[in-house]
Amino acid sequence: MPKFRFEAVNQKGEPFSGNVEAADASAATSLIREKGLIPTNVTPADGGGAGKSAKGKPGAKGAGKGKAKAAGSGKNKDIAMPAFMQKVKAKELMAFTRQLATLVNAGLPLVRGLKVLGRQEKNPMLKKAVSEMTDAIESGSNFAEALVQHPRIFDKLFVNMVKAGEVGGVLDKVLLSLAEFMEKIEKIKNKVKGAMVYPIVVLTLAGGILAFLMVFIIPKFEEIFEDVMQGAPLPWLTNQVVALSRNFITIGPLIIGLIFLMSVGMKMARKTDKGAYTLDYMKLHMPLFGTLFMKGAIARFTRTLGELMDSGVPVLQALTIVGETSGNAVVEQAVHVVHDAVKEGENIAPTLASTNIFPPMVVSMVEVGEETGELPAMLRRIADNFDDEVDNAVAGLTSVIEPLLIVFLALIVGAIVIALFLPLIGIIDGLNTQGG
């Protein structure tokens, strides 16, 4: 089995280096993390040389040089990537947040923890942000103020939860809650996207097959019909298919252009309040998928509000943040209504009911949470329940969509095949009649 040379730090920030046997670099990284270490560099071992004593002391000077070389190569990658193309994926941000929570929980100072994570970070955008945040904190800013300087990476939800964690002295717990929150939200998003992928892929393939038939196959059959039929009229269905094939070269680009214009128009409309509301309303009420989108939106709303309130963020501020990070204009408007009502001294539950968006079950559970003083826990329970409902909805959609798409494709392909063979059947019948 291959050997890998690694450099890592423990939860106290102390350096370690050595060798580990694994199938690949990813497996080696997992083994290192299982030992309670945070890997900063994992490379194939050259000759399997020793670099760490049994007690886990740092290796020889060669290891330091290797580390410097690795850092240099990472720097070159940063330069090669244009700034406008750099992006921090949700998975990378989750890993960073969870690791920082682990280091802070172990008693490591925040600045030192950021430096440790900055050295091992591979994403150039996040690496630069961590370095700048470290400098800002060392200059006297708090963590939340440093996060605000990087809105492309850390949204208002992240910043305000960190701010609440710093004020309450529970930053490690808040960071851990943030990591778990992002994992659950990303899981829901992936499930909703997954439900959309199957029909999109199938319809795209169907469109490609249809275009191939129209451009290459049907014209060949048309030539055969002209030679064999000798002016005899073609069946109605065959005429329609042949006419569609003749016009396809003209119609095809028009259809593609129309789809492109609709896409651009929807993007422009989404930049306006009325357009975004209309599009999101249609999204929540579309056939088959509307229920799925609605349940996902409710799960996101309740989980976000519960996490913010549990972290100590005031309810009015939490509602403002939830509205801005809801990802749906319809839900955002409803949350604004709730915010204004709570500001006037009303409870959340009756106002939620008045929006006609949230199901009675959600309203009832929020009402119970307010009466018992355990609203954050109740909100998370609602979110968990709707997570399960999203799972069930995805499974149900898959079972419904698959046969519908099969029937749809069968009708299209079957109609084309029948249209092409009807003249041939007529020719064969004519030959049999002449032969008889």
Secondary structure, DSSP 4 states (H G I P E B T S, - for coil): --EEEEEEE-TT--EEEEEEE-SSHHHHHHHHHHTT-EEEEEEE-STT---S-TT-----HHHHHHHHHHHHHHHHHHHHS-GGG----HHHHHHHHHHHHHHHHTT--HHHHHHHHHHH---HHHHHHHHHHHHHHHTT--HHHHHHT-TTTS-HHHHHHHHHHHHHT-HHHHHHHHHHHHHHHHHHHHHHHHHHHHHHHHHHHHHHHHHHIIIIIHHHHHHHHHHHHTTPPPPHHHHHHHHHHHHHHHHHHHHHHHHHHHHHHHHHHHTSHHHHHHHHHHHHTSTTTHHHHHHHHHHHHHHHHHHHHHTT--HHHHHHHHHHTSS-HHHHHHHHHHHHHHHTT--HHHHHHHTT-S-HHHHHHHHHHHHHT-HHHHHHHHHHHHHHHHHHHHHHHHHHHHHHHHHHHHHHHHHHHHHHHHHHHHHHHHHHHHH-
